[in-house]
Amino acid sequence: MQDEFALIRSWLSRRPTPDRHIEVDIGDDAAVVQPLSGNSMVLTCDTMVETVHFRRDTLSLQEIGRKLLAVNASDINAMGGVPVYALISASVPDGWQEDELLQIYEGLYAYAEEIKVALIGGDTTRTDGPLTLTLTLTGEVEKGHALRRSAAKPGDILFVTGTLGDSAAGLDLLLKKQAASDREKPLIKAHRRPDPPLQIGPWLSDSPFYSRVSLNDISDGLAQEAWEIAEASGVTIVIEEDKIPLSPALLSYAESSGQDPYQWVWSGGEDFQLLGTVPFQHWEAFEWEAKRRNWKIAAIGQVESGEPGVEKIVDKKRLKVEKSGYNHFANR
């Protein structure tokens, strides 16, 4: 394998062309960028470790790279921001070939071009541990318009985007190494190629009611993300389980495997959809905009006053929802 510097040059030479707001590109000690006037920066960082976050028998090499960027873009989206610049670091163990690593980067670059993100830096080193990929992503949001988890108020509508549980069910199917039916193949795609709804967060942050929107991305399961909003806002969140949108693929796989589809919804994670609240009086405007733009959103509950917590309604009974989700320390 080439030395560190040659590897960096090789990987970064394949990236999309930088945009005009980059003052100093790759080649110096650090990149220099110019945020748009009137905007605030949004910054996030996520690490993917082989066997903990990805496996070569469930994701292709290009899908690993794509997912690394999608995970971070979802966090920027949940803040109401638009992703702009990325930096990636790789700690590479023996056993990984250069052409394999290039495929990971190619997957990242393809998605970066799709969502208009510029890669402006990187680093690489050897490690005795598993392959470790860390991506730092910056985004921009209008000053003062960042969306937070702490804005939920009693009377608000609780909503989600897309369908939930698909990624976790897809992973379940992959780990069992059984062939997916044509109807179940969307579950595999949901796990391998997450597609965060990156237009919705920025629209909400630009809406007249942005200060009354709470938002969270669903990376660790619906239960965990709902609890985070409840605790940050000091409210009780009530979810009507039968209103949670489930895909035909999820229902088909649950039926054929004899499993409860909601296990993947509540604690499966990696949907990278949005969970949020908007004031009741603004729900109709949001719903209208979603229909106009072909966004999938669904009202699944409401916010009530009370001790911070999450409850669900199942068969007209209110039940407590325990904190549950993917824990990167417990699930080792």
Salt bridges, closest charged atoms under 4 A:
ASP25 OD2 - ARG15 NH2 2.63
GLU50 OE2 - ARG56 NE 3.59
ASP57 OD2 - ARG55 NH2 2.69
ASP57 OD2 - LYS177 NZ 3.10
GLU63 OE1 - ARG192 NE 3.83
ASP94 OD1 - ARG126 NH1 3.31
GLU100 OE2 - ARG56 NH1 3.36
GLU106 OE2 - ARG14 NH1 2.68
GLU142 OE2 - HIS145 NE2 3.70
ASP156 OD1 - ARG212 NH2 2.82
ASP172 OD2 - LYS176 NZ 3.22
ASP182 OD1 - LYS185 NZ 3.24
GLU228 OE1 - ARG149 NH2 3.21
GLU231 OE2 - LYS323 NZ 2.78
GLU240 OE2 - LYS243 NZ 3.42
GLU241 OE2 - LYS312 NZ 3.82
GLU270 OE1 - LYS67 NZ 2.83
GLU270 OE1 - HIS191 ND1 3.65
GLU289 OE2 - ARG292 NH2 2.81
GLU289 OE2 - ARG293 NE 2.41
GLU304 OE1 - ARG318 NH2 3.15
GLU311 OE1 - ARG318 NH2 2.64
